[in-house]
């Protein structure tokens, strides 16, 4: 996902990248001029730009600039460049790009269905946590690594106080990051982590923070490494050994002095979140989620990826057909 904290801007049209929003990616490909501010060489950010577009590439790293072909390369800090640019151009703050309206419409209906095959959708869980946080001041989120990253970046609105490790793939980051933010600031902090990341970070539950440290650890428990499962399928291989059995993370939390709850329904989720904000004390939520909600990228898949995934689905038999059905349906929900 690219982009800084822009959710508060009325003309904001969404984030770009695989964990971003479809409309924003489409607009980026169709733009006449693209202004790239501090974009790194990691990932495939420049692949998002439309062919033949004019690209103004601003970066403080001269080596990064030297490895890219832009219409105009500017060696400067983003702050200096934008400060100078805004002194030289006129802006019409009363006009809004239609993309902003499209994004607002998408947001109203995004992740509103709570279950898939009887289990909570992780996208719905994050959306509900985001909505609950909007009713309170200075709530921060910490993201882990895995499919939970996509759920957080796409379905939480307001990333000005979101902590995550970007491209460093540091599983187990969210829990200690949220604990330290809550301890240092006294402000409510919510860790969004998968069961794999939580397994790596459980040592961080002990010693338990003081009772007045407002930290909530939301474990999206889908009984496996979903990122690995979908990576296997998109490479043409049947899913192999990406699933596992988990302990009750809520009970693990209680054994270390946290308030721990297992969540299985939307009602359970709302009650647990309300309890946390009513009495913000260290809390672990073991949220049992669907393992079948597909993490559809915000960009259209390449033909080679579709072909490889189709082979994987066929090789998996009935299980693959179910996965294919969820993926095809997910294309309309990005």
Backbone torsions as a table, in degrees:
resi	resn	phi	psi	omega
1	UNK	NA	137.1	177.1
2	UNK	-113.5	167.8	176.4
3	UNK	105.8	146.9	177.4
4	UNK	-90.4	-162.7	180.0
5	UNK	-76.0	100.4	-174.7
6	UNK	-126.7	2.7	-175.0
7	UNK	-58.8	-26.4	-176.8
8	UNK	-80.3	-9.9	-179.8
9	UNK	-80.8	129.0	-174.0
10	UNK	-62.7	-28.1	-179.3
11	UNK	-92.6	10.2	-179.4
12	UNK	-63.1	131.1	-176.5
13	UNK	-114.7	10.8	178.7
14	UNK	115.1	168.2	178.8
15	UNK	-94.2	155.9	178.9
16	UNK	-106.1	163.4	-178.2
17	UNK	109.4	173.3	-175.4
18	UNK	-64.4	-28.5	178.9
19	UNK	-95.8	6.4	-177.7
20	UNK	-92.1	-138.2	-173.0
21	UNK	-123.6	140.4	-174.1
22	UNK	-59.3	-44.9	-177.8
23	UNK	-61.4	-38.9	-179.9
24	UNK	-67.1	-39.9	178.3
25	UNK	-65.5	-39.3	178.5
26	UNK	-64.7	-42.5	179.7
27	UNK	-63.9	-36.3	-179.8
28	UNK	-64.8	-39.9	179.6
29	UNK	-69.7	-27.6	-176.0
30	UNK	-95.3	-6.1	-176.1
31	UNK	-66.0	144.3	175.7
32	UNK	-73.9	-38.4	-179.8
33	UNK	-133.2	134.3	178.4
34	UNK	-116.5	127.0	175.9
35	UNK	-103.1	109.5	-177.6
36	UNK	-100.3	115.5	-175.9
37	UNK	-108.7	110.0	174.9
38	UNK	64.9	30.0	-178.7
39	UNK	-78.7	130.7	-177.7
40	UNK	-85.9	175.1	176.8
41	UNK	-87.1	-6.2	179.6
42	UNK	-73.5	147.9	-179.3
43	UNK	74.6	-153.4	-175.2
44	UNK	-133.7	43.3	-175.2
45	UNK	-57.8	-42.4	-176.4
46	UNK	-71.9	-16.2	174.9
47	UNK	-71.1	-14.9	-179.7
48	UNK	-77.4	-20.9	-176.1
49	UNK	-77.6	144.4	178.5
50	UNK	-68.2	149.3	180.0
51	UNK	-64.2	137.3	176.9
52	UNK	78.9	4.3	-180.0
53	UNK	-76.9	153.1	174.9
54	UNK	-81.0	123.1	-177.0
55	UNK	-118.9	123.3	172.6
56	UNK	-101.5	113.2	-171.8
57	UNK	-106.5	110.1	-177.9
58	UNK	-108.0	124.4	-177.9
59	UNK	-157.4	143.7	178.0
60	UNK	-81.1	-17.5	-177.6
61	UNK	-91.7	106.2	-177.0
62	UNK	-64.9	-30.5	179.1
63	UNK	-67.5	-39.7	176.9
64	UNK	-61.0	-45.0	-180.0
65	UNK	-62.0	-35.8	-175.3
66	UNK	-69.2	-19.1	-177.5
67	UNK	-96.6	6.2	-177.7
68	UNK	-127.3	155.6	177.8
69	UNK	-109.7	105.1	179.4
70	UNK	-118.0	157.7	176.3
71	UNK	-63.6	-36.2	178.2
72	UNK	-146.2	119.3	176.9
73	UNK	-101.3	128.3	-177.4
74	UNK	-121.4	118.4	178.9
75	UNK	-90.5	99.4	-177.1
76	UNK	-167.2	163.9	171.2
77	UNK	-75.2	152.5	179.0
78	UNK	-62.4	-37.6	-179.8
79	UNK	-62.1	-47.8	-179.3
80	UNK	-64.3	-43.0	-178.5
81	UNK	-62.2	-48.8	-176.4
82	UNK	-68.8	-37.9	177.7
83	UNK	-59.4	-45.4	179.6
84	UNK	-68.9	-40.2	-178.8
85	UNK	-62.4	-43.9	-177.4
86	UNK	-68.3	-22.1	174.9
87	UNK	-75.8	-19.1	-172.3
88	UNK	-105.6	-14.4	-176.6
89	UNK	-118.8	157.1	175.0
90	UNK	-98.5	137.9	178.8
91	UNK	-120.0	144.1	177.5
92	UNK	-107.0	96.1	-176.4
93	UNK	-73.9	-6.6	-179.8
94	UNK	-89.7	-9.9	-177.8
95	UNK	-101.4	147.5	-178.2
96	UNK	-132.0	136.6	178.5
97	UNK	-69.5	140.7	178.5
98	UNK	-56.1	-23.6	178.6
99	UNK	-59.3	-33.7	179.9
100	UNK	-63.4	-41.3	178.3
101	UNK	-66.5	-38.9	177.8
102	UNK	-62.6	-42.8	179.7
103	UNK	-65.9	-40.1	179.5
104	UNK	-63.4	-39.7	178.1
105	UNK	-65.4	-42.5	178.0
106	UNK	-60.3	-43.1	-176.5
107	UNK	-62.1	-35.6	-177.6
108	UNK	-63.8	-29.3	-176.8
109	UNK	-109.6	-4.2	-175.1
110	UNK	-70.8	135.3	172.9
111	UNK	53.4	39.2	179.9
112	UNK	-91.8	-15.2	176.8
113	UNK	-84.4	127.1	-168.9
114	UNK	-83.7	-28.0	-172.6
115	UNK	-131.1	159.8	172.1
116	UNK	-137.8	118.3	-176.8
117	UNK	53.4	38.8	174.0
118	UNK	85.9	-5.1	-179.7
119	UNK	-113.5	152.1	-179.0
120	UNK	-60.8	138.3	172.8
121	UNK	-79.8	130.7	177.4
122	UNK	-62.0	-31.5	177.0
123	UNK	-62.2	-41.0	179.1
124	UNK	-65.3	-41.3	-179.9
125	UNK	-58.3	-48.3	-178.4
126	UNK	-66.8	-40.2	178.5
127	UNK	-60.1	-42.7	-179.2
128	UNK	-68.8	-37.9	176.0
129	UNK	-64.5	-38.6	178.5
130	UNK	-64.7	-45.2	179.2
131	UNK	-61.9	-41.7	179.7
132	UNK	-64.8	-36.2	-178.0
133	UNK	-68.5	-26.1	-178.8
134	UNK	-67.8	-18.0	-179.6
135	UNK	-86.1	-0.9	-178.1
136	UNK	-132.0	156.0	-176.0
137	UNK	-88.5	144.1	169.6
138	UNK	57.8	36.5	175.0
139	UNK	-82.3	128.0	179.0
140	UNK	-111.2	152.6	177.5
141	UNK	-116.8	151.3	172.4
142	UNK	-127.6	128.1	-177.2
143	UNK	-102.9	147.2	177.8
144	UNK	-100.0	-157.1	-177.7
145	UNK	-121.8	136.2	-177.7
146	UNK	133.4	-162.8	178.3
147	UNK	-62.4	-27.7	178.8
148	UNK	-59.5	-25.9	177.0
149	UNK	-61.7	-44.9	179.4
150	UNK	-63.0	-45.9	-179.3
151	UNK	-58.6	-43.3	-178.7
152	UNK	-67.0	-48.8	-175.1
153	UNK	-68.4	-30.7	-177.7
154	UNK	-88.8	-35.3	-169.8
155	UNK	-111.7	3.8	168.7
156	UNK	-103.3	134.1	-178.4
157	UNK	-110.4	120.3	179.9
158	UNK	110.6	74.9	-175.1
159	UNK	-94.0	18.8	178.9
160	UNK	-64.0	-23.7	-179.7
161	UNK	-124.7	35.3	177.9
162	UNK	-98.2	129.2	176.3
163	UNK	-103.7	130.1	172.6
164	UNK	-160.1	167.7	-171.8
165	UNK	-99.1	13.6	177.4
166	UNK	52.3	-118.6	-171.7
167	UNK	-93.1	12.1	-175.0
168	UNK	-87.6	-6.4	173.5
169	UNK	53.1	48.7	-176.5
170	UNK	-94.5	87.3	177.1
171	UNK	-65.1	141.8	-178.7
172	UNK	91.5	6.6	-175.8
173	UNK	-77.1	-37.3	-166.6
174	UNK	-61.4	-46.5	-175.7
175	UNK	-61.3	-56.7	-179.6
176	UNK	-63.0	-32.6	179.2
177	UNK	-65.3	-43.9	179.8
178	UNK	-67.2	-39.6	179.4
179	UNK	-61.1	-47.5	-177.2
180	UNK	-67.6	-38.1	177.9
181	UNK	-62.5	-45.5	-179.7
182	UNK	-64.1	-39.9	-178.7
183	UNK	-67.8	-41.3	-175.7
184	UNK	-77.8	-35.3	-174.3
185	UNK	-102.1	-22.4	-174.4
186	UNK	74.6	8.5	-178.4
187	UNK	-99.7	147.6	179.8
188	UNK	-58.2	134.1	-179.5
189	UNK	-131.7	135.1	-177.0
190	UNK	-119.3	121.3	175.1
191	UNK	-92.6	127.5	173.3
192	UNK	-106.9	113.1	-177.1
193	UNK	-139.2	154.5	172.9
194	UNK	-87.6	176.7	179.8
195	UNK	-69.5	-30.8	176.4
196	UNK	-65.8	-45.9	177.9
197	UNK	-65.2	-36.7	179.4
198	UNK	-66.9	-36.7	178.1
199	UNK	-60.8	-33.4	178.9
200	UNK	-77.8	-23.0	-171.8
201	UNK	-109.3	3.5	-174.7
202	UNK	-58.6	-27.4	177.9
203	UNK	-61.4	-22.9	179.1
204	UNK	-72.8	-7.2	177.4
205	UNK	-75.1	-18.6	-175.1
206	UNK	-127.8	131.7	0.9
207	UNK	-73.9	148.7	-179.4
208	UNK	-64.7	142.3	175.1
209	UNK	-61.2	162.8	176.1
210	UNK	-57.9	154.0	-174.1
211	UNK	-60.7	-22.6	-177.6
212	UNK	-94.3	9.8	176.9
213	UNK	-86.0	113.8	-171.6
214	UNK	-84.8	78.0	-178.7
215	UNK	-122.4	134.3	178.1
216	UNK	-121.2	125.3	177.0
217	UNK	-106.9	109.9	-179.8
218	UNK	-99.0	109.3	-178.4
219	UNK	-95.2	114.7	176.6
220	UNK	-83.4	94.7	-171.1
221	UNK	-92.4	96.6	177.1
222	UNK	-110.3	17.2	174.9
223	UNK	56.8	43.0	176.7
224	UNK	168.7	175.7	175.6
225	UNK	-95.9	89.6	-173.9
226	UNK	-63.3	-34.2	179.5
227	UNK	-61.5	-39.9	179.0
228	UNK	-67.7	-41.3	179.5
229	UNK	-57.9	-49.6	-176.1
230	UNK	-74.7	-29.2	173.5
231	UNK	-64.9	-40.3	176.9
232	UNK	-60.1	-46.3	-177.0
233	UNK	-66.3	-40.2	-176.9
234	UNK	-72.1	-15.8	174.7
235	UNK	-93.6	1.2	176.2
236	UNK	94.6	6.8	-178.1
237	UNK	-104.5	141.9	173.5
238	UNK	-63.0	152.7	176.8
239	UNK	-58.7	134.1	-178.9
240	UNK	-141.3	114.6	171.1
241	UNK	56.9	33.7	175.8
242	UNK	-92.3	-11.1	-179.8
243	UNK	-96.9	159.1	178.2
244	UNK	-160.9	168.4	177.6
245	UNK	-93.7	144.5	-177.7
246	UNK	-116.5	154.5	166.6
247	UNK	-75.2	173.4	171.6
248	UNK	-80.9	102.8	-175.7
249	UNK	-64.6	-26.4	175.4
250	UNK	-64.8	-43.1	178.2
251	UNK	-66.7	-38.1	176.5
252	UNK	-60.2	-42.9	177.7
253	UNK	-60.2	-44.4	-179.9
254	UNK	-62.2	-36.1	-179.1
255	UNK	-67.0	-17.2	179.0
256	UNK	-107.1	11.3	175.2
257	UNK	94.1	7.3	175.8
258	UNK	-90.8	162.6	167.1
259	UNK	-81.1	122.7	-175.3
260	UNK	-123.8	135.6	-177.8
261	UNK	-140.2	141.0	173.1
262	UNK	-99.3	130.0	-175.3
263	UNK	-113.5	126.7	178.9
264	UNK	-125.1	-18.7	-176.9
265	UNK	-130.4	166.7	177.4
266	UNK	-61.5	-36.7	177.4
267	UNK	-63.6	-42.6	176.4
268	UNK	-58.8	-42.8	-177.2
269	UNK	-63.1	-48.8	-177.8
270	UNK	-63.8	-39.0	-180.0
271	UNK	-66.5	-41.3	-178.6
272	UNK	-68.3	-39.9	179.7
273	UNK	-68.2	-40.7	177.3
274	UNK	-62.6	-38.9	179.0
275	UNK	-64.1	-38.7	-180.0
276	UNK	-65.5	-47.1	-177.5
277	UNK	-73.0	-23.9	175.4
278	UNK	-73.6	-36.8	177.5
279	UNK	-138.4	84.4	-174.4
280	UNK	-71.9	89.1	178.7
281	UNK	-122.4	159.0	-178.4
282	UNK	-51.3	121.4	-171.5
283	UNK	-136.2	136.6	172.7
284	UNK	-115.2	126.4	174.3
285	UNK	-109.5	117.2	173.7
286	UNK	-89.8	97.6	-172.3
287	UNK	-98.6	106.4	-178.1
288	UNK	-75.9	114.5	-172.3
289	UNK	-115.3	162.5	173.1
290	UNK	-64.2	138.9	175.3
291	UNK	-91.8	1.5	-172.5
292	UNK	-111.5	-0.1	177.7
293	UNK	-72.5	119.6	-173.7
294	UNK	-78.1	135.9	178.4
295	UNK	-84.5	72.8	-173.2
296	UNK	-67.4	130.0	177.2
297	UNK	-67.2	155.9	-178.0
298	UNK	-76.2	-12.5	176.3
299	UNK	-100.0	155.0	176.6
300	UNK	-67.5	135.9	-179.6
301	UNK	-66.6	150.1	177.2
302	UNK	-74.8	153.2	179.9
303	UNK	-55.0	-37.7	179.5
304	UNK	-64.9	-35.2	178.5
305	UNK	-69.3	-40.5	178.3
306	UNK	-62.6	-43.3	-179.6
307	UNK	-63.7	-44.9	-179.1
308	UNK	-64.3	-43.7	179.3
309	UNK	-63.9	-37.9	178.9
310	UNK	-62.0	-41.5	177.1
311	UNK	-61.7	-44.2	-180.0
312	UNK	-62.6	-42.5	-179.3
313	UNK	-64.1	-42.6	178.8
314	UNK	-63.0	-41.1	-178.4
315	UNK	-67.3	-21.0	-179.5
316	UNK	-91.1	-5.0	178.3
317	UNK	69.1	-136.1	-176.3
318	UNK	-60.3	-38.7	177.9
319	UNK	-61.8	-40.1	178.9
320	UNK	-67.6	-38.2	178.5
321	UNK	-63.3	-38.3	176.9
322	UNK	-64.8	-43.1	178.4
323	UNK	-62.1	-41.4	179.2
324	UNK	-63.5	-41.4	179.3
325	UNK	-61.6	-43.4	178.5
326	UNK	-65.5	-37.9	-179.4
327	UNK	-66.4	-44.0	-179.9
328	UNK	-63.9	-39.7	178.2
329	UNK	-68.3	-35.6	-179.1
330	UNK	-65.6	-24.5	179.2
331	UNK	-59.9	-28.5	-178.5
332	UNK	-87.9	-4.7	-173.8
333	UNK	-110.1	4.6	-175.9
334	UNK	-66.9	NA	NA
